[in-house]
Amino acid sequence: MTSFDLNSISSALNDPGRTISGVDFSGRSLKLDTAEDAKPIVDAINACPDLQFLTLTGNTLGVEAAKAIAKALETHPELRTARFSDMFTGRMKTEIPPALSALGDGMIQAGARLNSLDLSDNAFGPIGVEGLAKLLQSDVCSQLQELRLNNNGLGITGGRLLAKALSASPKKLKIFIAGRNRLENDGAIALAGVFQNMGTLEELAMPQNGIYHPGITALSKAFTQNPSLSCLNLNDNTIGPKGAVAIATALPSLKNLKSINFGDCLLKSKGACALANGLKDNFVPLESLDLSHNEIGSAACMEVVDALSALPDCVDRLSRVVLAGNSLGGSTNKKSIKDKLGPSAELSDGEGSEDEFVSDSEEEESQESEAEENSEDSATEDAQHMDTVLDMGKEIVLDTSGVEEIDSDVGKFIQEPTVENLTRLGPNAAHVIDTHFQSIHDQESLIQAYVEALCCVSGLSLQSSVAGDVARDLYPLLVKRAKQQWVLANNVLAALQLIKAENKNFKVRWSIPPCFTILASQIDAQYFPAALRDTLRFFISSKLQSLPPDVKAAIDLHPNLQS
């Protein structure tokens, strides 16, 4: 039996004089569907004796290709950096979780210990976190220092799932990047709880996430437990005056803060003054500050400038102070700002641009600020953005001319799925249902309606053998009609209660266990799309232990439903 000296291996991997080597396929625009497609990458991985990094950015991976690459990774415990950004362009969103899971399993099998993981610019949404969760919870990420999840469309649900995965075991992240993810207040609050327990953050960037002051306040409390934080980017969130006060309260704990980006955060004069006082009172030695386009009045802008210039050697220390897009006053004011800040001052948006916000009176601004604060409190972010993968709330408009009887019978069955109402559709019920749905021209609405009808019929299969026959006839028709496979996958997953439905009015009108029984009879059929098969098996396997006992029992009877 082969033995390993773990201490020797660890010492070798951490040797500062070690030459960095790895495999880089970035920017090749490769479309990798099958194991054969992935062979060049697999061969390169197998040929690399010391795989410290793997970069697959700018290609597109299917499930089978991901599995082949994962298999190659199983022999590389030395892997430290995984750059997997922009890696699923053109893929079904439901293809991504099993592909991510496969790559994660390969690293887990190898016993790798990542320092850096980048999955940015993959629009996998909340269900993508399902494929990522096992990896984040594993020992592979126990030494993770850098996590980049920019522009993933996580939403509130994805933010919560991510927070749960990161909380499963202690993390010591230094860099966390998650911009453009629609996290909103709830997602930010969930992640703030993780950061508070982490205590090691040095850089945090969460721009463009629709976060208002409740989320900003939660994050600010977490910042106080991360004294090494040096770079903070919350650009294009609605921090507002209340959020600015919360951040100012955290500044005494942030003596290492070097860079702040609060551009487009609707700070107003009140918020800017709160930050200015916090910076001045706590001697925060900033090098870069962006407060552009915050509707800040000229007096408040001068307070910010005075706070920055009050510290010694500010001209030499400051590299960039952006106040463009605020009310800076006349030429005298601007000259004063430039004199105090030196070449770091950026007072316009570009060469030749002098556009700036012109504030109203302080009283008007105060009233406006108060109104906006109240609107923040009453706003429901969930209503602004659906936090799941697909909008299924579109009204289905049917052209009923000439098919009144069919429409009446099919419509009644879908609303009241009973054996009696199914029998009324006649001996060719599958054909009748299919004909009825041909009047729906919008693909998403068609697929949603078809999946619901299929489940209504499948749910009756234990009561009626006829229902089972009709359901089995409907499956290939559904696959044939569905031109958007990822929409089909999302609808089937929601109908089987494996993911949360996007439409809040969505109601299950069918029995779930028989639906899995019918699915088991079709999932291995030749017509059944391989990507859909893999996706369903992935979600069934990952959710199995949390499903209701009757559903789990039905699945356990059919091993072909699991991966």
Secondary structure, DSSP 8 states (H G I E B T S, - for coil): -----HHHHHHHHT-TT----EEE-TT---EE-STTTTHHHHHHHHH-SS--EEE-TT-EE-HHHHHHHHHHHTT-TT--EEE--S-BTT--TTTHHHHHHHHHHHHHHHT---SEEE-TT---HHHHHHHHHHHHHSGGGTT--EEE-TT---HHHHHHHHHHHHHSS----SEEE--SS--HHHHHHHHHHHHHHH---SEEE--SS---HHHHHHHHHHHTT-TT--EEE-TTS--HHHHHHHHHHHGGG-TT--EEE-TTS--HHHHHHHHHHHHHHHT---SEEE--SS---HHHHHHHHHHHHTSTTHHHH--EEE-TTS---SHHHHHHHHHHHGGGEE-SSSTT---------HHHHHHHHHHHHHHHHH--HHHHS--SS-----------TT-HHHHHHHHHHHHS--HHHHHTT-TTHHHHHHHHHTT--SHHHHHHHHHHHHHHHHTTTTT-HHHHHHHHHHHHHHHHH---HHHHHHHHHHHTTSS--SSTT----S-HHHHHHHHHHHTTSTTS-HHHHHHHHHHHHHHGGGS-HHHHHHHHT-GGG--
